[in-house]
Amino acid sequence: MSDSTPVVHVAGLNHYFGEGETRNQVLFDNHLEVSAGEIVIMTGPSGSGKTTLLTLIGGLRTVQEGSIKIIGQEIRGLVGLDLVKMRRKIGFIFQAHNLFESLTAIQNVRMALELNEPIPADVDERAAAILTRLGLEHRIHYKPDSLSGGQRQRVAIGRALVNKPRLILADEPTAALDEKSGAEVIKILKELGQQEGCTSLIVTHDNRILKDADRIVNMVGGRIKSNVLVKESLLICEYLRKCVIFAALTPDSLTQVAEKMTLERFSPSMDVVREGDQGDKFYLIRRGEVEVLYNKEGVPSRVNTLREGDYFGERALMTGEPRNATIRAISDLEAYSLGNDDFQQALGTSAPFLEQLRRVYFQRQ
């Protein structure tokens, strides 16, 4: 298997609850790739399908339609021992702790190690080390009924992490934890990612850990609506803040705009927009250069050159008129695009500023 093989590959995934007349579709044509070492956070309103998707990826539900590959292995159709072997590559952290009440904290964590073949000789040392790392060094011999909810959650997290699995699937892992404990959990996940190539897919509403994500996936109504690299999102926000058009937007609104932008690529000499066409997108240059061409007596004439961080295409969207220039790639070009509906919605969050801009553009006619 190539190092570039995604740890998680989801394609065309649909899922249904119920049968016959009560059958209800809850996931719709979802596609997702997660690479080794990534921390990916899934957000979205309750009932949007996040936990259902997570349990399908973990092999805890049967894949009905579409494909899910874990570390290159297709899990649709896996049964019996093959399914058990696949699950052993995954560390699960769910809201229900699922600890054995008759076992101590260290014994609960040991159980994950004892599933290995052969069983490691240092199981007690490894179990104690992860519990100590999670701040439970004085509670390792306590049973769950003697632990607080947050402490039980940390035992469950220790059990999931002790084997250093290739993939961690977590549903609200920090919800019951204080800020310090939650930060330590994310720190461990980041270290596992950097040192072991461990991948983490986390469903959460905890805004405290969003800053530590490599990517944020947003689900709405059973569909993945956005899939944004955090560093890319921050870069887009920096560019947008320099645009007069978006200068009045709040940081939260800027982030929402960034999440809706799509990266497009163009080869040299390709027209990104053509003079006379109806405007449908706003563009922000990520890499490369374009030339701005006006048609003078049937001959295209260059009047400007735009580079990284520059933008174009806004005038036609604001005035409703056709494009007044052709924008052509000079070099290999990467540009973020924003559709007209999302563009209008973003500007609509600052109506007075929008009116001022419209007035300026109409006065230039």
N, C-alpha and C positions, 0 to 999 in steps of 0.2 A: 504493500500500500504506500502510495506517495505521501510525503510530508504535507503536500498541498491538499490532500483529500480532506474535505470538511468533516469535522467531528459529528455534526448534525446536518443532514440534508433532507429537507421536506419539500415535496413537489406535488402539486395538484391535490392537496389533502382536503377531503370533505368528511364530515362526520354527522351522524344522526342519532337521536335518542328516540326510543319507542319503536313500535311496529304498526303496520297497517294504517288506519285512519289517524292514529295518534302519532305517527312518525313525524319528527320535527328536526329539521336540519339546523345544526348549531355551529358548524365550521364550513366555510365556503372557499374552495380553491386557494388554499394557502401555500405559499412558497417561502422557504427560509433556509439560509445556510449559516452555520456558525463554525468558525475556524478554531484551531487549537490555541489554547491560552486566552481566548476572549472571555470577558465578563459581559454578558448580554442581559439587559434588564427588560422585562416585558411589563408594560403598563396598559391601562385601559379600565373602563368602568366595570363594575360588578356585572357578571353575566355575559361578558364579551367573548368568552371562550378561552381565556388564558390558561386556567387550570386544566381544562379538557385537552388543550394542545400539549401541555406539559406531561400529562399522564399518558398520552399517546406516544410521545417521544420516549418516555421511560418504559414502554412496553407493558404498562399497567391497564391499558385498554386495547382492544383489538382494532387494528387499522382496517377500516371498511373500504375506503376509496382513496387512491393516491399512493404515494410512496414515502417511507421514512427510512433513511439509512443512518445507522450509528457507527461511526468509525469505519465507514465503507461497507457495512453489512446491512442488507435489506432486512427489516424486521417484520414486514408484512408477511404473514403466513408462518412465522416462527411459533413453535409449540414445544411443550415439554422441556427437556434438558437444554435444548438449544436456546430457548427463551430465558431460562435460568442463567445460563452462562453469559448471555448478553447483558442481563440486568446486573450481574456482578461487576461489570465495568463502570457502573453508575452509582453515585452516591445520592441518596434521596433525603431531602429535608422538607417535611410537610408540616402544616399547622398542627395537625394531630400528631403528638410526639411518638405514639406507638411504642413506648418503652415497656419492657416487661416489669410489672410491678413487684415481682418476687426477687428481682435481681438488683444489685447495687449499680451505681453509676458506672464504675469501672467494668463490671460484668456485662452491662448492656453494650458498652463500647467494644469489649473483648469479642462479643459475638460476631461482629463484622469481620474481625481478623480470623476467627476460627472457621469462617466459610472458605478460606483460602486453602489451596492444596499445593504444597504441604502447608501446615499451620506454622506461622513464624515462631521461632523460639523465644522471641522477646515480646510476646503479646502484652504482658502486664506493663512492661516499660513503655511501650508505644501507646497503650491506652491511657496510662497515667500522664504521659507527656502531653497528649492532645487535650486532656481535661485540665491540666495545669495551665496550658496555653490559653484556655478559655476561662480561666479564673475560678476553677472548681477544685483546686488542689486540696482544700479542706473539706470537700464534700464527696470525694471519690468512693467512699464506702457507705454513702447514704443511699437508701432506696427512694424511688420516685415520690412516695407519699410524704417524705420528709424534706422534699425540695420545693422551692417556689416554682411558679409557672415559667419564669425566665430561666431558672436553673435547669429545669427539665428540658427546655428548648436547647440549651447549650449542650446537654448530654446528647440529645438527638443530633445536633450538629457535629459533635465530636465523633459519633458513630459513623456519620456519613463521610467525614474527612479522613479518618484514621488510616484507611487503605490507600490514600492518595489516588482516587479514581481518575479515569480519563475525563469523566463528565460528571458534573454536579447539577442536579435538578432541584430547585428550591422554590417553595411556595411560601411567601412571607416569612423568610428565615429570621428577620430582625424585628418583627412586629412586637414581640414580647420582651425585647431586650432594651436595656438602657443604652444611652449614647455610646458609652465606653465599650460595652460588650459588643454592640453592633459594629462599631468601628473595627474591633479586633477580629470579628468574623470576616469582614470584607478584606482586612489586611491579609489574613491567612489565605483567602481565595485568590488574591492578587499574587501572593508568593507562590502558590501552587501553580498558577498560570505561567508565571515567569520561569520557575525552576523545573516544573514537571510537565508543562504543556497542558495542565488541567483546564478544561473549559467549564464555565459556569453559566447556566441559564436560569435566571431568577425572576419569578413573578413577585412584584412588590408594589405597594403604595407608599413606601418609606422614602420620602424625598431626600433624606439624609445621605442615602447611598447612591443617588443618581450621578453624583460627581465622579464616582469611582468606576462607572461603566465605560466600556469601550463602545458599546452600541445600545441604543434604546429602540425597542420594537413596541409599537402602539397597536393594540387591537380594539376594534369597535364592531359590534354586531357579528362576531364570528369571522371577521376578516382582518388580516394584517394591513393596516392603513398606512403605516410609515415604518421605515427601517433605517435609522439614522446613525451614522458614525458620530460619536460625541465630538471628537476633534474636528470633524468636518462641519458639524453643526455650529461649533464655536467660531470656526473660520468664516462660515457664511454670515453669521451674526456680525462679525467684525466688518465685513464688506458692506452689509446692509446698513449698518450705522453710519457709514460714510455717504450713503445715498440720500440726497435731499428728500426724495420721495418718502423714505421710511424714517426720517429723522425724528418724527414725533411719536414713534411707537415705543411702548414700554419694553424692557428686556424680555418679559414673558411673551409679549406679542411677537417680538423679533424671533424668539425661539420657535414659536408656532409657525411662522412664515418659513424659517429655515427647514423645518421638518417636512414641509410640503414641496420643497424644491427638488428637482430631479437633475442628475448629472447627465449631460449629453456631450457627445464627442463628434467633431467634424474634422475632415481632412483638409489640407491646403486647397484653396480655390473653390471650396464648397460654399454656397450661399446659405447663410443661417436664416436671413429674412430677405425678401425681395420687394423692391419698390412696387407699389400698387396693390400688393396683397393685403388682405384683411389681417389686422393684428390679432394674435391669439396667445402670445407668450411674452413674458418679460425675461430678459437674460442678464446674467451676472457672470463675468469672465473669471474662471478659476486659474486657467493656464493657457498661454498662447496670445496671439494678436489677431485683430480683425481690422479691415479697412472699411471706411464708410464711403459709399459711392453714391453720388447724385447723377441722374441722367440729364445731361445738358446737350440738347439738340441731337438726341439719339446716341450720344457717346458717354459711357460711364466715366465719371471724373472723381478721383479720390479727394475728399475734403478733410478727412481726419483718420487717425489710427487709434484704436482702443486696445488696452492691455489688461493684465491681471488686476482685478478689483474694480474695473470699469463696468458700466452697465449700459444696456440699450433696449429698445423696444417698448419703452413706457409711454411714449407720446401717443401712439395709435390706440393703446388700451385706454388712455385717459380721454381722448377726444372722440373716439369711435371712427376716426378717419382711416383710410388705407395707409399702409406704410409709405413714408415719404423718402426713404432711402433704401439702398441695398447694403446689407452687412455681409462681407465675404471673409472667410478665414484666410489669413496670410500663412499661418503655420498650423501644425497640429493643434487643435483647439479643444479645450474642455470648458464647458459653460453650464452653470446651473440655470434651469428654467423654471418659471412659475406660470401656471395657466391663468387665463383671464379671470375666471371665477374666483380663484384664490387671491389673485392680485387685487381685485375689487373689494373682496372681503377684508383684506389686510388694510387697505386704505380707509375702508369704512369705519375702522375702529377709531379714527381721528377725523371726523367729518369736517370740522372747521378748517383743518390743515388741507384736507382734500379739496375743499372749495377754493382755497387760495391757489393751490397748484393748478387746478383747472382754469382759473381766471388767467394765470400767467400764460398757459399754453394757448388759450384762445386769443389772447392779445397779440401773440406772435404771428397769427395768421395773416 
